[in-house]
Structure formats: C-alpha cells, structure tokens
Amino acid sequence: MSDYAKKVANDLLAIGAVKFSPDSPFTWASGIKSPIYTDNRMTIGHPKVRKNIYNGLSELIQSEYGEVEIIGGVATAGIPHAAWVAEKLDKPMIYVRSKPKDHGAGRQTEGADIVNKKVVLIDDLISTGGSVLGAVEAIRKEGADVLGVVSIFSYELPAGVLNFKQAQLTFKSLTTYSQLIDAAIQRGDLNISQVSTLQEWQENPTQWSL
C-alpha cells in the first residue's frame, strides 16, 4: 500500500466518511444494497484530509497520465478536488455536468477549450463507473482526448472493471476497497466475520439486491 493509499484510507475512516453496516445494508441511489457507504464529500471540510487527497491525486496523475493538458471534475463531488489538483499542477480546468443545461447555450462542460486536448477526469469514487463514463462520453463528443479517470476511492467491483474495459479507458484510485478494509482491520474497526461479509459482497454485490 502506497503512502497516500494508507493516509487517505485512514483519513476516510477517521472523519467518518466510511460507514460499515454488514448486518443492515445501505441502499445506494443505483438500488444496489451494500454493507459499506462512502461519503467523500465530507473530505472538503477537513483541510489536512483534502490536502493529502489533492497531493496524492496530483502525483498519481503525473505518474500515470503525464501528458495531461486539462484537469476535469465530474459534478458535483469531483469538482473541488479537480480545482485543487488543477491549481497544484498549473493546468486549465473543466467540469462536466451529468446532463446538458436546459437553458442558455445548453452546455454540459464548462471551463477550458477541450477540442483536441488531453484530459484526465477526477471523480470522488468509482463503483460501477456509470456516472463518470457518462462524463467521459460527453467530453469525447466535444472533441477531447480522455487519457483516463482518477478517483479518491474505488470499490473494485467487477462491473466497474468491465465497464471501463468496454469504454477502452483506464482508471486509477488513491485508495481502494481492499486497502480500506486492511486499514479498518488495523484500526480495530472490523471483526473477522464482518470482513468476510464485506469480501463476499464485493465479489457479488448484485446478490445482495435480490
């Protein structure tokens, strides 16, 4: 586990951005039932936590997508992190709405000109990848060359891996589900039975929703 993976995993647990409930699962907006809920929006309220995040994302982007010309944020949770990363890397920025505006120029993307530009999109987390891949498709239609996607956290779900593969796109995350579980074990937040339940869910989350 990298330094930033450890820092961010422990940060998310420390501020309560991650909640475990193996015995009474949460229901996501997508309808998926899950023993874990992650609210990375909480990170913007903690200066030291968000600093670890934007420093980590900046290093990750420089390492994996060194040719990047524009930093993009996916509305809404990816926008503040994209702004901090764009500032640190001294790059132009855009943000992408979930759908085009229904008034004015009807734009879906705001900020820098992205035609023939190399863009990396930032989102707060990756589950199945649906929302961020919708943003990718939107800016590809506007002429951008999307190098990849980065996020604070990834659930490492099989559906997400498949969806990115089908979109012919890579994604990287500062910290992951398995790394978060390891950090929670070290903190004493989970017992063996709970860990087993969390691992079973990750392998087949749709089974929980039946």
Secondary structure, 3 states (H helix, E strand, C coil): CCHHHHHHHHHHHHCCCEEECCCCCEECCCCCEECEEECHHHHHHCHHHHHHHHHHHHHHHHHHCCCCCEEEEECCCCHHHHHHHHHHHCCCEEEECCCCCCCCCCCCEEECCCCCCEEEEEEEEECCCHHHHHHHHHHHHCCCEEEEEEEEEECCCHHHHHHHHHCCCCEEEEEEHHHHHHHHHHHCCCCHHHHHHHHHHHHCHHHHHC
